[in-house]
Amino acid sequence: MGIVISGTKLASIRKERLKEAIIEAKMKYDRAPKLAVILVGNDVGSLSYVKGKEKAALEVGIDITTYHYNDDVSEKEIEDKIISLNYDNKVDGILVQLPLPNHIKQDKIIDLISPLKDVDGFHPYNVASLYLKHEGILPCTPKGVIALLDSKNIQIEGKRAVVVGRSNIVGMPLAKMLLDRNATVTICHSKTKNLEQITSEADILIACLGKPKFIKEYMVKEGATVIDVGINRDKETNKLCGDVDFINVEPKTSYITKVPGGVGPMTICCLLENTYIAYLNQFKRS
Ligand code: GUN
């Protein structure tokens, strides 16, 4: 029987702590942290993610403004908005909800965000900071996964960690963070041969490939810790599900996360924490 690591619970504890820190900081600095969100179009997933971020930010005392554009907005208009937000010293964090429509170049937009306000940790400066172990803003989902492991004192050092998925947002930075914690890390992807043989060796298995219920019980070592980053819609039930076939995998694990209620709430929590860090840094600089 695997112990379910609840992201909902951990996020709630950390948000409560953050809320108290923000109450104190507001007295010192005379204003609340502020996050600006840029949302383009009406993709149902993106609308729902942004709503979740707005609700969570308000709960902890972070001011949040969403700039919502039609999906035919020009690239220039988004660029101008980012430039003005970069210059606004009452804005601490800037988040561009992805994906953007095809006519807007995602890389160009992310490159334009001030690295100091890039609370997603997607700017090349922050990506490089992670790889060079410089101080920068860490991406929210990988940071949340490490926090989930640490919350149960799951040993990372010396363990075999397998990350299935190699996105710039999750798989790659998470592999680096696990490596920095002295795990032996393997990254698997769609062209990996003998995938199940590799995943079966994992003490810590991270599923972040975006395929519903892809990780089956025969792919998991007895007693492994399994972290499910996927958020998919199950075609049969129309319910949310992860990348792990939870019902069948759970009995083989020591620890496991669920979808929903696992990594998702931690991603939002880490976004709020990053916004608070960017806010404190803004005052340190001035
Ligand atoms: N779209 C899906 N996940 C994310 C995320 O973590 N940040 C942003 N900005 N967009 C996303």
Boltz pocket constraint, residues with backbone or C-beta under 6 A from the ligand:
constraints:
  - pocket:
      binder: B
      contacts: [[A, 95], [A, 96], [A, 97], [A, 98], [A, 99], [A, 120], [A, 140], [A, 141], [A, 169], [A, 267]]
      max_distance: 6.0
